[in-house]
């Protein structure tokens, strides 16, 4: 089973499988993360808080209750764990950069604004002249980590646009702030009324395929893939 909702059945979670968290509506995926399980762990609906690394913000290691899991079955065969190793190097580097930035800000008695490491669109942005840290959405962090293992989960050039109301539903933590044009600009959205944002649910649905299909072709999301399992959207969704 490549992706599933947690229930009463014991199932296994492995290192860098993708965990997903429901939002205010059941089935609507509002957050995704990488599970940390160097030794396979058993999870079910009553034991659903694995160690994890995820973009909150901030980027951090912290146990997180999850509602669903998706797996690409990393390193099939297990002879040479190349995929997990490549993801681990990327994750460790980003966490080290985050700690170094925290130390710099502490010396200056300052705090980074949230958008110093967080972006909604595009799903991730490499450091540049103006920003010293990688910037990610939660989905972007997972996507970029898997790309290090040469697994391209989503075709970001074919993501359907969503309007502001659906964007607020997808990012409840920023719902109020997203009503301000300046905040949307700081999070990479800019002008307009619709944006091709990679939503967390797309990541889970991209993993709801066979391991071969996941590696062969990037997933093209459609309306309704914000949910897992996907569902048709009502006019007000």
Phi and psi in degrees as GROMACS dihedral restraints (atoms count N, CA, C in turn):
[ dihedral_restraints ]
;  ai    aj    ak    al  type     phi  dphi    fc
    3     4     5     6     1   -72.1    20    10
    4     5     6     7     1   -31.8    20    10
    6     7     8     9     1  -146.3    20    10
    7     8     9    10     1   142.8    20    10
    9    10    11    12     1  -156.4    20    10
   10    11    12    13     1   158.0    20    10
   12    13    14    15     1   -89.4    20    10
   13    14    15    16     1   140.6    20    10
   15    16    17    18     1   -67.7    20    10
   16    17    18    19     1   137.8    20    10
   18    19    20    21     1  -142.8    20    10
   19    20    21    22     1  -156.0    20    10
   21    22    23    24     1   -76.4    20    10
   22    23    24    25     1    -9.6    20    10
   24    25    26    27     1   -83.7    20    10
   25    26    27    28     1   135.6    20    10
   27    28    29    30     1   -72.3    20    10
   28    29    30    31     1   128.5    20    10
   30    31    32    33     1  -136.0    20    10
   31    32    33    34     1   165.4    20    10
   33    34    35    36     1  -100.8    20    10
   34    35    36    37     1   137.4    20    10
   36    37    38    39     1  -114.8    20    10
   37    38    39    40     1   138.3    20    10
   39    40    41    42     1  -117.1    20    10
   40    41    42    43     1   167.6    20    10
   42    43    44    45     1   -56.7    20    10
   43    44    45    46     1   124.1    20    10
   45    46    47    48     1    71.0    20    10
   46    47    48    49     1    15.2    20    10
   48    49    50    51     1   -61.0    20    10
   49    50    51    52     1   160.3    20    10
   51    52    53    54     1   -98.8    20    10
   52    53    54    55     1   122.4    20    10
   54    55    56    57     1   -96.9    20    10
   55    56    57    58     1   151.3    20    10
   57    58    59    60     1  -134.5    20    10
   58    59    60    61     1   146.5    20    10
   60    61    62    63     1  -121.7    20    10
   61    62    63    64     1   132.0    20    10
   63    64    65    66     1   -71.2    20    10
   64    65    66    67     1   150.5    20    10
   66    67    68    69     1   -89.4    20    10
   67    68    69    70     1  -150.9    20    10
   69    70    71    72     1   -71.6    20    10
   70    71    72    73     1   -24.3    20    10
   72    73    74    75     1  -100.7    20    10
   73    74    75    76     1   130.9    20    10
   75    76    77    78     1   -58.9    20    10
   76    77    78    79     1   131.4    20    10
   78    79    80    81     1    91.8    20    10
   79    80    81    82     1   -17.4    20    10
   81    82    83    84     1   -84.3    20    10
   82    83    84    85     1   116.5    20    10
   84    85    86    87     1   -82.6    20    10
   85    86    87    88     1   119.1    20    10
   87    88    89    90     1  -106.0    20    10
   88    89    90    91     1   -11.6    20    10
   90    91    92    93     1  -156.6    20    10
   91    92    93    94     1   142.3    20    10
   93    94    95    96     1  -130.6    20    10
   94    95    96    97     1   156.4    20    10
   96    97    98    99     1  -153.8    20    10
   97    98    99   100     1   170.7    20    10
   99   100   101   102     1  -103.4    20    10
  100   101   102   103     1   123.6    20    10
  102   103   104   105     1   -73.5    20    10
  103   104   105   106     1   141.5    20    10
  105   106   107   108     1  -107.8    20    10
  106   107   108   109     1   108.5    20    10
  108   109   110   111     1  -151.4    20    10
  109   110   111   112     1    75.3    20    10
  111   112   113   114     1   -58.7    20    10
  112   113   114   115     1   -31.5    20    10
  114   115   116   117     1  -108.6    20    10
  115   116   117   118     1   132.7    20    10
  117   118   119   120     1   -51.5    20    10
  118   119   120   121     1   139.4    20    10
  120   121   122   123     1  -119.6    20    10
  121   122   123   124     1   151.7    20    10
  123   124   125   126     1   -95.2    20    10
  124   125   126   127     1   131.5    20    10
  126   127   128   129     1  -128.9    20    10
  127   128   129   130     1   151.9    20    10
  129   130   131   132     1  -155.5    20    10
  130   131   132   133     1  -174.9    20    10
  132   133   134   135     1   -65.6    20    10
  133   134   135   136     1   -20.7    20    10
  135   136   137   138     1   -97.6    20    10
  136   137   138   139     1    -7.7    20    10
  138   139   140   141     1  -139.3    20    10
  139   140   141   142     1    83.0    20    10
  141   142   143   144     1  -133.2    20    10
  142   143   144   145     1    32.5    20    10
  144   145   146   147     1  -124.7    20    10
  145   146   147   148     1    73.8    20    10
  147   148   149   150     1   -74.3    20    10
  148   149   150   151     1   159.8    20    10
  150   151   152   153     1   -60.9    20    10
  151   152   153   154     1   148.1    20    10
  153   154   155   156     1  -154.2    20    10
  154   155   156   157     1   160.2    20    10
  156   157   158   159     1  -125.9    20    10
  157   158   159   160     1   133.0    20    10
  159   160   161   162     1  -161.3    20    10
  160   161   162   163     1   159.9    20    10
  162   163   164   165     1   -88.3    20    10
  163   164   165   166     1   111.0    20    10
  165   166   167   168     1   -75.0    20    10
  166   167   168   169     1   -57.2    20    10
  168   169   170   171     1   -70.9    20    10
  169   170   171   172     1   160.7    20    10
  171   172   173   174     1   -81.4    20    10
  172   173   174   175     1   175.7    20    10
  174   175   176   177     1   -71.1    20    10
  175   176   177   178     1   125.7    20    10
  177   178   179   180     1  -158.8    20    10
  178   179   180   181     1   160.6    20    10
  180   181   182   183     1   -97.8    20    10
  181   182   183   184     1   121.7    20    10
  183   184   185   186     1  -164.1    20    10
  184   185   186   187     1   133.7    20    10
  186   187   188   189     1   -56.3    20    10
  187   188   189   190     1   144.1    20    10
  189   190   191   192     1  -143.8    20    10
  190   191   192   193     1   125.1    20    10
  192   193   194   195     1   -62.9    20    10
  193   194   195   196     1   136.2    20    10
  195   196   197   198     1  -125.1    20    10
  196   197   198   199     1   159.2    20    10
  198   199   200   201     1  -115.2    20    10
  199   200   201   202     1   -17.0    20    10
  201   202   203   204     1  -152.3    20    10
  202   203   204   205     1   161.5    20    10
  204   205   206   207     1  -137.7    20    10
  205   206   207   208     1   141.6    20    10
  207   208   209   210     1  -127.1    20    10
  208   209   210   211     1   144.5    20    10
  210   211   212   213     1  -136.0    20    10
  211   212   213   214     1   142.7    20    10
  213   214   215   216     1   -97.3    20    10
  214   215   216   217     1     5.2    20    10
  216   217   218   219     1    52.4    20    10
  217   218   219   220     1    66.8    20    10
  219   220   221   222     1   -61.6    20    10
  220   221   222   223     1   143.6    20    10
  222   223   224   225     1    51.8    20    10
  223   224   225   226     1    57.6    20    10
  225   226   227   228     1   -58.6    20    10
  226   227   228   229     1   134.2    20    10
  228   229   230   231     1    95.6    20    10
  229   230   231   232     1   -34.3    20    10
  231   232   233   234     1    68.9    20    10
  232   233   234   235     1    13.5    20    10
  234   235   236   237     1   -72.1    20    10
  235   236   237   238     1   -49.1    20    10
  237   238   239   240     1  -127.9    20    10
  238   239   240   241     1   103.7    20    10
  240   241   242   243     1   -73.7    20    10
  241   242   243   244     1    62.0    20    10
  243   244   245   246     1   -69.2    20    10
  244   245   246   247     1   -44.3    20    10
  246   247   248   249     1   -63.1    20    10
  247   248   249   250     1   -49.2    20    10
  249   250   251   252     1   -63.2    20    10
  250   251   252   253     1   -38.1    20    10
  252   253   254   255     1   -63.1    20    10
  253   254   255   256     1   -42.6    20    10
  255   256   257   258     1   -66.5    20    10
  256   257   258   259     1   -39.9    20    10
  258   259   260   261     1   -64.5    20    10
  259   260   261   262     1   -42.3    20    10
  261   262   263   264     1   -61.5    20    10
  262   263   264   265     1   -42.4    20    10
  264   265   266   267     1   -59.9    20    10
  265   266   267   268     1   -44.5    20    10
  267   268   269   270     1   -63.3    20    10
  268   269   270   271     1   -47.1    20    10
  270   271   272   273     1   -62.8    20    10
  271   272   273   274     1   -46.3    20    10
  273   274   275   276     1   -61.4    20    10
  274   275   276   277     1   -40.7    20    10
  276   277   278   279     1   -63.2    20    10
  277   278   279   280     1   -42.3    20    10
  279   280   281   282     1   -67.8    20    10
  280   281   282   283     1   -39.1    20    10
  282   283   284   285     1   -66.5    20    10
  283   284   285   286     1   -37.5    20    10
  285   286   287   288     1   -65.6    20    10
  286   287   288   289     1   -41.0    20    10
  288   289   290   291     1   -63.3    20    10
  289   290   291   292     1   -39.2    20    10
  291   292   293   294     1   -64.4    20    10
  292   293   294   295     1   -43.1    20    10
  294   295   296   297     1   -65.1    20    10
  295   296   297   298     1   -39.5    20    10
  297   298   299   300     1   -64.6    20    10
  298   299   300   301     1   -39.2    20    10
  300   301   302   303     1   -66.1    20    10
  301   302   303   304     1   -40.2    20    10
  303   304   305   306     1   -61.3    20    10
  304   305   306   307     1   -40.1    20    10
  306   307   308   309     1   -65.3    20    10
  307   308   309   310     1   -40.3    20    10
  309   310   311   312     1   -63.9    20    10
  310   311   312   313     1   -44.9    20    10
  312   313   314   315     1   -65.6    20    10
  313   314   315   316     1   -35.0    20    10
  315   316   317   318     1   -64.8    20    10
  316   317   318   319     1   -40.5    20    10
  318   319   320   321     1   -63.5    20    10
  319   320   321   322     1   -32.8    20    10
  321   322   323   324     1   -89.0    20    10
  322   323   324   325     1    -1.6    20    10
  324   325   326   327     1    55.8    20    10
  325   326   327   328     1    44.9    20    10
  327   328   329   330     1  -131.8    20    10
  328   329   330   331     1   164.6    20    10
  330   331   332   333     1  -126.3    20    10
  331   332   333   334     1   140.7    20    10
  333   334   335   336     1   -68.2    20    10
  334   335   336   337     1   142.2    20    10
  336   337   338   339     1   -66.8    20    10
  337   338   339   340     1   156.3    20    10
  339   340   341   342     1   -57.7    20    10
  340   341   342   343     1   -31.7    20    10
  342   343   344   345     1   -80.1    20    10
  343   344   345   346     1     1.0    20    10
  345   346   347   348     1   -67.2    20    10
  346   347   348   349     1   -25.4    20    10
  348   349   350   351     1  -132.9    20    10
  349   350   351   352     1     6.9    20    10
  351   352   353   354     1  -124.8    20    10
  352   353   354   355     1   137.0    20    10
  354   355   356   357     1  -147.3    20    10
  355   356   357   358     1   148.6    20    10
  357   358   359   360     1  -101.0    20    10
  358   359   360   361     1   -40.5    20    10
  360   361   362   363     1  -143.4    20    10
  361   362   363   364     1   126.1    20    10
  363   364   365   366     1   -67.3    20    10
  364   365   366   367     1   174.2    20    10
  366   367   368   369     1   -67.5    20    10
  367   368   369   370     1   -20.4    20    10
  369   370   371   372     1  -154.9    20    10
  370   371   372   373     1   152.4    20    10
  372   373   374   375     1  -137.9    20    10
  373   374   375   376     1   127.5    20    10
  375   376   377   378     1   -71.2    20    10
  376   377   378   379     1   157.9    20    10
  378   379   380   381     1   -59.5    20    10
  379   380   381   382     1   149.4    20    10
  381   382   383   384     1  -142.9    20    10
  382   383   384   385     1  -162.5    20    10
  384   385   386   387     1   -63.6    20    10
  385   386   387   388     1   -35.1    20    10
  387   388   389   390     1   -92.5    20    10
  388   389   390   391     1   -21.6    20    10
  390   391   392   393     1  -130.9    20    10
  391   392   393   394     1   126.1    20    10
  393   394   395   396     1   -87.6    20    10
  394   395   396   397     1   -15.0    20    10
  396   397   398   399     1  -107.9    20    10
  397   398   399   400     1   152.8    20    10
  399   400   401   402     1   -59.3    20    10
  400   401   402   403     1   145.8    20    10
  402   403   404   405     1  -117.0    20    10
  403   404   405   406     1   137.1    20    10
  405   406   407   408     1  -140.9    20    10
  406   407   408   409     1   151.9    20    10
  408   409   410   411     1   -86.4    20    10
  409   410   411   412     1   171.8    20    10
  411   412   413   414     1   -60.7    20    10
  412   413   414   415     1   -41.3    20    10
  414   415   416   417     1   -66.3    20    10
  415   416   417   418     1   -40.2    20    10
  417   418   419   420     1   -63.6    20    10
  418   419   420   421     1   -35.7    20    10
  420   421   422   423     1   -63.0    20    10
  421   422   423   424     1   -44.7    20    10
  423   424   425   426     1   -65.0    20    10
  424   425   426   427     1   -45.8    20    10
  426   427   428   429     1   -58.4    20    10
  427   428   429   430     1   -47.6    20    10
  429   430   431   432     1   -68.1    20    10
  430   431   432   433     1   -37.0    20    10
  432   433   434   435     1   -61.5    20    10
  433   434   435   436     1   -43.9    20    10
  435   436   437   438     1   -69.6    20    10
  436   437   438   439     1   -31.8    20    10
  438   439   440   441     1   -62.7    20    10
  439   440   441   442     1   -29.5    20    10
  441   442   443   444     1   -60.3    20    10
  442   443   444   445     1   -28.5    20    10
  444   445   446   447     1   -93.9    20    10
  445   446   447   448     1    13.0    20    10
  447   448   449   450     1    63.0    20    10
  448   449   450   451     1    34.1    20    10
  450   451   452   453     1  -115.4    20    10
  451   452   453   454     1   109.7    20    10
  453   454   455   456     1  -100.3    20    10
  454   455   456   457     1    99.9    20    10
  456   457   458   459     1   -71.2    20    10
  457   458   459   460     1   -40.0    20    10
  459   460   461   462     1  -131.4    20    10
  460   461   462   463     1   139.0    20    10
  462   463   464   465     1   -82.6    20    10
  463   464   465   466     1    96.3    20    10
  465   466   467   468     1   -69.9    20    10
  466   467   468   469     1   -13.9    20    10
  468   469   470   471     1   -78.6    20    10
  469   470   471   472     1    -9.0    20    10
  471   472   473   474     1  -123.6    20    10
  472   473   474   475     1    26.6    20    10
  474   475   476   477     1   -78.7    20    10
  475   476   477   478     1   131.4    20    10
  477   478   479   480     1   -70.9    20    10
  478   479   480   481     1   144.9    20    10
  480   481   482   483     1   -72.7    20    10
  481   482   483   484     1   149.4    20    10
  483   484   485   486     1  -126.2    20    10
  484   485   486   487     1   152.7    20    10
  486   487   488   489     1   -89.1    20    10
  487   488   489   490     1   179.9    20    10
  489   490   491   492     1   -65.9    20    10
  490   491   492   493     1   -39.2    20    10
  492   493   494   495     1   -62.0    20    10
  493   494   495   496     1   -44.4    20    10
  495   496   497   498     1   -70.6    20    10
  496   497   498   499     1   -31.0    20    10
  498   499   500   501     1   -65.1    20    10
  499   500   501   502     1   -42.0    20    10
  501   502   503   504     1   -64.0    20    10
  502   503   504   505     1   -37.5    20    10
  504   505   506   507     1   -65.3    20    10
  505   506   507   508     1   -34.9    20    10
  507   508   509   510     1   -75.9    20    10
  508   509   510   511     1   -26.8    20    10
  510   511   512   513     1  -125.9    20    10
  511   512   513   514     1    67.0    20    10
  513   514   515   516     1   -59.8    20    10
  514   515   516   517     1   -29.8    20    10
  516   517   518   519     1   -62.8    20    10
  517   518   519   520     1   -28.2    20    10
  519   520   521   522     1  -112.1    20    10
  520   521   522   523     1    12.6    20    10
  522   523   524   525     1   -55.6    20    10
  523   524   525   526     1   -47.8    20    10
  525   526   527   528     1   -65.8    20    10
  526   527   528   529     1   -44.5    20    10
  528   529   530   531     1   -65.8    20    10
  529   530   531   532     1   -32.2    20    10
  531   532   533   534     1   -66.1    20    10
  532   533   534   535     1   -13.4    20    10
  534   535   536   537     1   -72.2    20    10
  535   536   537   538     1    -9.1    20    10
  537   538   539   540     1  -105.6    20    10
  538   539   540   541     1   129.7    20    10
  540   541   542   543     1   -59.4    20    10
  541   542   543   544     1   -37.3    20    10
  543   544   545   546     1   -64.0    20    10
  544   545   546   547     1   -39.1    20    10
  546   547   548   549     1   -67.1    20    10
  547   548   549   550     1   -43.2    20    10
  549   550   551   552     1   -59.5    20    10
  550   551   552   553     1   -39.2    20    10
  552   553   554   555     1   -64.6    20    10
  553   554   555   556     1   -43.4    20    10
  555   556   557   558     1   -64.9    20    10
  556   557   558   559     1   -25.6    20    10
  558   559   560   561     1   -95.2    20    10
  559   560   561   562     1    11.0    20    10
  561   562   563   564     1    91.0    20    10
  562   563   564   565     1     4.6    20    10
  564   565   566   567     1   -84.6    20    10
  565   566   567   568     1   -40.2    20    10
  567   568   569   570     1    68.0    20    10
  568   569   570   571     1  -153.7    20    10
  570   571   572   573     1   -80.5    20    10
  571   572   573   574     1   171.5    20    10
  573   574   575   576     1   111.3    20    10
  574   575   576   577     1   177.1    20    10
  576   577   578   579     1  -119.1    20    10
  577   578   579   580     1    -7.8    20    10
  579   580   581   582     1  -142.9    20    10
  580   581   582   583     1   148.9    20    10
  582   583   584   585     1  -143.4    20    10
  583   584   585   586     1   142.2    20    10
  585   586   587   588     1   -82.4    20    10
  586   587   588   589     1    71.5    20    10
  588   589   590   591     1   -85.6    20    10
  589   590   591   592     1   134.1    20    10
  591   592   593   594     1   -78.7    20    10
  592   593   594   595     1   109.3    20    10
  594   595   596   597     1   -89.4    20    10
  595   596   597   598     1   156.8    20    10
  597   598   599   600     1   -59.5    20    10
  598   599   600   601     1   -38.5    20    10
  600   601   602   603     1   -61.9    20    10
  601   602   603   604     1   -29.7    20    10
  603   604   605   606     1   -62.0    20    10
  604   605   606   607     1   -36.8    20    10
  606   607   608   609     1   -64.1    20    10
  607   608   609   610     1   -45.4    20    10
  609   610   611   612     1   -63.7    20    10
  610   611   612   613     1   -44.4    20    10
  612   613   614   615     1   -67.6    20    10
  613   614   615   616     1   -28.1    20    10
  615   616   617   618     1   -64.7    20    10
  616   617   618   619     1   -26.3    20    10
  618   619   620   621     1   -90.8    20    10
  619   620   621   622     1    -4.3    20    10
  621   622   623   624     1   -86.5    20    10
  622   623   624   625     1    49.3    20    10
  624   625   626   627     1  -141.1    20    10
  625   626   627   628     1   172.3    20    10
  627   628   629   630     1   -68.4    20    10
  628   629   630   631     1   153.3    20    10
  630   631   632   633     1   -54.4    20    10
  631   632   633   634     1   -37.5    20    10
  633   634   635   636     1   -65.5    20    10
  634   635   636   637     1   -43.3    20    10
  636   637   638   639     1   -65.2    20    10
  637   638   639   640     1   -38.2    20    10
  639   640   641   642     1   -59.1    20    10
  640   641   642   643     1   -41.2    20    10
  642   643   644   645     1   -82.5    20    10
  643   644   645   646     1   -24.3    20    10
  645   646   647   648     1   -79.6    20    10
  646   647   648   649     1   -37.2    20    10
  648   649   650   651     1  -149.4    20    10
  649   650   651   652     1   131.4    20    10
  651   652   653   654     1   -66.7    20    10
  652   653   654   655     1   143.7    20    10
  654   655   656   657     1   -74.4    20    10
  655   656   657   658     1   138.6    20    10
  657   658   659   660     1  -107.9    20    10
  658   659   660   661     1   108.4    20    10
  660   661   662   663     1   -74.6    20    10
  661   662   663   664     1   159.9    20    10
  663   664   665   666     1  -134.6    20    10
  664   665   666   667     1   165.9    20    10
  666   667   668   669     1   -55.9    20    10
  667   668   669   670     1   133.3    20    10
  669   670   671   672     1   102.3    20    10
  670   671   672   673     1   -15.7    20    10
  672   673   674   675     1   -79.3    20    10
  673   674   675   676     1     2.3    20    10
  675   676   677   678     1   -65.5    20    10
  676   677   678   679     1   -23.6    20    10
  678   679   680   681     1   -98.1    20    10
  679   680   681   682     1   154.7    20    10
  681   682   683   684     1  -136.0    20    10
  682   683   684   685     1   122.4    20    10
  684   685   686   687     1   -60.1    20    10
  685   686   687   688     1   156.8    20    10
  687   688   689   690     1   -63.7    20    10
  688   689   690   691     1   153.0    20    10
  690   691   692   693     1  -146.7    20    10
  691   692   693   694     1   153.5    20    10
  693   694   695   696     1   -62.5    20    10
  694   695   696   697     1   143.2    20    10
  696   697   698   699     1   -87.0    20    10
  697   698   699   700     1   140.0    20    10
  699   700   701   702     1   -76.8    20    10
  700   701   702   703     1   162.9    20    10
  702   703   704   705     1   -57.4    20    10
  703   704   705   706     1   -27.3    20    10
  705   706   707   708     1   -97.8    20    10
  706   707   708   709     1     1.8    20    10
